[in-house]
Amino acid sequence: MEVDDVPLDDKAKRMRDLLSSFYAPDPSASAPSFPATHASLDAINSASFDPDQYMNLLVQKSSLEGLLQRHVEMAAEIKNLDTDLQMLVYENYNKFISATDTIKRMKSKIVGMETNMEQLLDKIMSVQSRSDHVNTSLFEKREHVEKLHRTCNLLRKVQFIYDLPARLGKCIKSEAYADAVRFYTGAMPIFKAYGDSSFQDCKRASEEAIAIITKNLQGKLFSDSESIQARAEAAVLLKQLDFPVDSLRAKLLEKLEQSLVDLQLNVEDISSASVDSSDPSEQRNASMPIPSNAHEASVREFAEAICAYRVIFPDSDEQLTQLARDLVSKLFETTEQYVKNRISSADLLHVLGIIWTDVLLMDGVVHEAVLRDHCLEAARMVVKQYVANTFSHLLHDISDALTKAHIEQKDGVEKDSLQVALEASKKRVLQGSMDVLLDFRQLLDDNLELLAKIKDWIIDWVQGGFQDFFRELDNHFILLSGRNNSSSHDQVLAGLVLVLAQLSLFIEQTAIPRITEEIAASFSGGGIRGSEYGPAFVPGEICRIFRSAGEKFLHLYINIRTQRVSVLLKKRFTVLNWVKHKEPREVHMFVDLFLHELEAIGNEVKQILPQGVRRHRRTDSNGSTTSSRSNPLREEKLNRSNTQRARSQLLETHLAKLFKQKVEIFTKVEFNQESVVTMVVKLCLKSLQEFVRLQTFNRSGFQQIQLDIQFLRTPLRETVEDEAAIDFLLDEVIVAASERCLDPIPLEPPILDKLIQAKLAKTNEQNTISQ
Amino acid sequence: MQGGSSGIGYGLKYQARCISDVRADTDHTSFLTGTLSLKEENEVHLIRLSSGGTELVCEGLFSHPNEIWDLASCPFDQRIFSTVYSTGESYGAAIWQIPELYGELNSPQLEKITSLGAHVGKIKCILWWPCGRHDKLISIDEENLFLWSLDMPKKAIQVQLQESAGLHNLSGGAWDPHDVNALAATSESSIQFWDLRTMMKTNLIERSHVRNVDYNPKKPHVIVTAEDESGICIWDIRKSKAPVQELPGHTHWTWAVRCNPEHEGLILSSGTDSTVNLWLASPFSRDELTSETLVDSPTRQPDPLLNSYSDYEDSVYGLAWSSREPWIFASLSYDGRRQRLDNVKLGYVSLEIALSWHSISIGCRSAFAFAEGRSDKSRFWVPVVLAIIHGHVITNKDFTSKIWRFSVLTYVHE
C-alpha cells in the first residue's frame, strides 16, 4: 500500500502543481527558468523545459529499450493529462450555466413589491391620528383627579395634627413612647410653620403631652428596674426630642460615681471582715464568702451599669475609662491601707483575688481602660509595700523580743532572762524569717494571674527585702547597743549587748544559711534588676556584716563590763591617799566588789555563750607545775623578805620570769564563756596595774595591794582559762606597786595567810547567813 | 614588725613616762625625756639622732631632783624646758635651763629658772605657747588652770590668770595652735574648751575616760582624743555631739595621741597594750563618707590603721613626732626594769603597707603600693610612695584627693 501511496501522492501533487501553474497569473514566477547547463531528465515539469535538449539528453543517456519504454510512459501520461483537462473545462461550464439561471429568477420576483409598501404607510398614518385624539380628550379629567388627590392628602394631615394630642395621650396610656415621639417629630415642621396661628391649641396640647412623655422617659432612664434596652431606647427618644442629653449623662455618671463610693465601702467591709475573721480561724471560712460574694455582686451590678451607660451613651468611653480606673485605684488604695495592718499573705491573696475578679469583670466592660495593666501596676506597688511591711514587722518583732527581755531583766524577776531573751530572739529571727518566706511562697504559688505576672518582681523584692532587712537589723542592733551614743553606755545593759553578740553569731552561722537555702529553693530567678547587679540577696555580705557585728558586740560587752570594774578601781585608787595608808588589817572590800562583778559576768555569760573547749585543763597541768614551782619560790623569797637584799631578789625573780617568756596578754576573744571572762579579768588586772602605777605608796599601801592581790589569786584562777597570763598580770600588779612604793617591804607570809583566812572565813560566814 | 626592727633604740636607766620633741633645735632631731623613779636619782636625757641617722646619741645627761611626770620643751629655746615632778607626797613644776657648756662639764647641773609655785594639787602638765617666741605658759593641775607670764631675763614667773575648773578633776590639755586663746582640757567626764582671755569655759564635749587630747595642727577645729575604751576619736569641735571618726585599735587604754605636725591625718597613738598605732585618718567629714559609702557600698573603706608597732615590752606612755623630720617619731615605753633594752624608740613612718582600692565608682582599678626605698648615704628607711594606677581617666574628685593625700607622703631623701 505504502509503495502504491507514495507514487500516487507524487502523482497527485504533480497534477495539482501543474494545474495551479496553469491558472497562475504569472507562470514565470512559479517556474523560474533553468539554465541549459542544468538540464536533466527531471526538468520535464519545470517551465524552462527545453524539449530539444531533453531529447538529446535522453537519446544520449538511455538505451533503445529504455527509450521505447520512455516513449510508452510518456504517451500514457499525455493521454491522462488530456482527460483531466477536459474534465475541468466541463465542470466550469456547468457552474456558469447554473449562475445564469439564478439571476434570471430573481429578476422576475422583484416586480410588485412597491404597491404593498405604500399600503402599509397609509395604515400607520391613520393609527397615529386616532391616538392623538384620544389623548387630548382624556387630559382634562386627569388634571382634576390629581388635584383631588392632593387635597385629600392635605386634609389627612390636618386631621392628623388635630388628632395628635389625643393620639399622644393614647400612646402615653399604652406607653408606646416610640410612636408618640415619631408622631410628634412628624408634626414638628407643621407646628413650626403654623404653630402660632391655626394650630395653637393643638400645639399646646401636644406639647403638654410630650412634656409628660419626656418626664416619663427620664424616669424610665433613671429607674434601675427597667431593662437596659428600654433605658437605651428612652435615651434615644429623649435625644430625638431635643432634650439636653448631656446633663442627663452627667447625672447618670454622677450616679455611677456614687455607686463607686458604695463599692469602696464594700471593699472596706471585706477587709474588716477578713481582719476580724483572721483572728478566729475557724470562722474565717464561714464568714469570708458572704462579704466577698456581696462585693462581687455589687461589682457585677456596677459593671452592668457601666455597660448600660455605654449602650445609652455610646460616645462616653473616656469617662467610663476614667471611672473604671478610679475604681481600681480606689480598690488598691484600700488595699494599701489594709496592707499597712499586719496581714498574712493569705489575706492579701484573698483581697487581690477579689480585686482581680473585679478587674476582669470591669475589663470585660471597658476594654479601653487597659485595666489589666493599670491593675498590674497598682498590684505591684501593693505587693512591694506588703513585702516591705512584712520585713519591717519582722524587725519589730525581733526588737520587741530583745527589748522585752531587757525590761524583764531590769525588773530582775527572772534569773535566766538573758537566756530566755536569746532563745526568744533566735526563734524570732529564724522562725520569723521562715514564716515570712513561707508567706511569700504562698504569694508565688498562688495561680492568680495577677501575681503570676509580677512573679519575677516578687522574687527580687523578697531577695532585696532580706538583704535590706539584715542590714536594717544590724543597724538596729547597733542602735540598741547604743554604740552610736557613747554617753549612754551605762544605761545600756551589758546583758543585752551580749545577747546581741550571740544573736549576731547565730544569724551568721545558722539563720543566713537556712534562709539562703530556702531562697535558693523557691525564690531563685527574678533578675528584673538586670544581671549586672547580681542577685539581690548576697548572703556573703550579710554574713560578713554579722560576723563583724558579733565581734564588735562581744568587745563592747567586754568593754562595758571592764568599764564598770574600771570605775570601781578608779574610786579605790584616787580617793585614797596611798602615801599615808594605814597598816592592812583585812582584805579590802573592793576585792569583794570585783569578784561580785565577775560573778555577775559569769552569770550572764553562762546564760548566753557556749562553754568553750576546756583548753585550760591542759594548760592547767602545765600551769600548775609552773605555779607550783613559782609559788614556793616566791614564798621562799618572801620569808627572807625583811632585808633589802631579799626585796631586790624578789624583783629579780620577776625579772627573770619576764625574760623567760613574754606573755601574750591580749589574745583574740572567742565566743565562749571562758574566753570572755578571761578577757575581762585580764583587762581589769591590766587596768589595776595601770592605776597602781599612777600612785605612790607607803609600805602599808603596798602591803595592802599585796594582800588584795594575793587574795584574788585563788578565785581568779578558778574562773579563768589562761592561768599563766593571769598569774603574770597579778604579779605585774605587785611589781608595779613595789616599784611605786617608797619602802617596799612585803607582808610576812604568815600574816598574809592569816588575813586571807580571816577574809575567807568572813565571806563563808556571810554566805551562810545569807543562805 | 617592720617599724620596730627598723627603728632605733635608746635605753634609759629607769622607767619613764614623758618624752618631748625639741622643737627649737632646727639643726638636729632631738628629744628630751625624763625618768620616773621613786627611789633612784632621776635624770633628764637629751637625745639626738646622729648625723648618719643610724643611732640615738645621748647629747646631755642631767640629774633632776625628783621623778618627772611631765616634760615639755620650750618651742623657741632649745635649752629651756619645763617639768612636772613629784616628791612622792607632793607635786611641783619648774622651768629649767640646760647649762651652756654642758658638754665640757663632768656632771652638769640643770639650772632652775623658776618654779611654778602657785599649785596646790596634783599638777598634770605644762603647756608652752604653741608657736613662736612668747612668754605665756599654761599649767594644769587637778583643780585649776593657770596662765603664767614668764620673764626670762629676770628669771621670774607670774600668775596672770587663774581659774578653778570646777568639780571634775582635770587630767591634761592641749593649746590650740590655730587660736592661741583657746585651750582644750580633759577632765574625768568631758573635754572642756577654755577661752584664755576671759578664763571661761566656751564649750564642752561630754565624753568620759578621755586620757589625752591633741589639736590637728593643719586643720582648725579638729581635735583628736585618746580614750580608755574606743581608741582614738576625731572630733570637729563645732559639732560636739558625736565624733567625726572613731578609730578603735588598742586592746587596752589608749594613753597618748599625737597628730603629725606636717601631714594632715597622720596620727600616732600609743596605749597600755604595748603598741603604737599609726593611723591615716580619712580627710573627709562624716557626711562625705556616708555619701561615698552610699554610692559605693560594697567596696570597703581602706583600713585607716596603717601600721601597728607592737615591739614594746610594756605600756607606751610617751609619744612625740619630730617637728624637724616629720616622718620620725619617738615612743617611750615604761619598761624600766629591763635596762639592756631600749625604752626610747624611734620609729619611722615606714609604709610597706600595700593598700588597694578597688574601683571607686568608676570602675577604675588602682593600687597603691608603698615601697621602702633605702638610701645608701643616710641608710635611712625612707618611705617612697609608689602610686601605681591601673586604669583610665581619674575623674572622681575623691579619688584624686586620695592620691594627693598619699603623694604628700612621698619623700626623696638625698
Contacts between the chains, C-beta under 8 A, distances in Angstrom:
chain1	res1	chain2	res2	distance
A	484	B	242	7.0
A	485	B	242	7.6
A	486	B	207	7.1
A	486	B	230	7.3
A	487	B	206	5.4
A	487	B	207	7.3
A	487	B	208	7.6
A	541	B	298	7.1
A	559	B	229	4.8
A	559	B	230	7.7
A	562	B	229	8.0
A	563	B	209	7.6
A	563	B	228	7.3
A	563	B	229	6.4
A	566	B	209	7.9
A	566	B	228	6.8
A	574	B	169	7.9
A	579	B	88	6.4
A	579	B	89	5.1
A	651	B	337	7.3
A	654	B	337	7.8
A	655	B	337	5.7
A	655	B	338	7.2
A	658	B	313	7.9
A	658	B	337	7.4
A	658	B	338	7.1
A	659	B	338	7.7
A	662	B	313	7.1
A	665	B	273	7.6
A	666	B	251	4.0
A	666	B	252	6.9
A	666	B	273	5.6
A	683	B	251	7.8
A	683	B	252	6.3
A	686	B	252	5.2
A	686	B	272	6.4
A	686	B	273	7.8
A	687	B	252	7.4
A	687	B	253	7.2
A	690	B	252	7.9
A	690	B	253	6.5
A	690	B	272	5.3
A	690	B	315	6.8
A	693	B	315	8.0
A	693	B	334	7.3
A	696	B	38	6.5
A	696	B	86	6.9
A	696	B	88	4.8
A	696	B	89	7.3
A	735	B	337	8.0
A	739	B	15	7.1
A	739	B	38	7.2
A	739	B	336	7.8
A	740	B	38	6.2
A	741	B	38	7.4
A	742	B	38	6.3
A	742	B	39	7.3
A	742	B	88	5.7
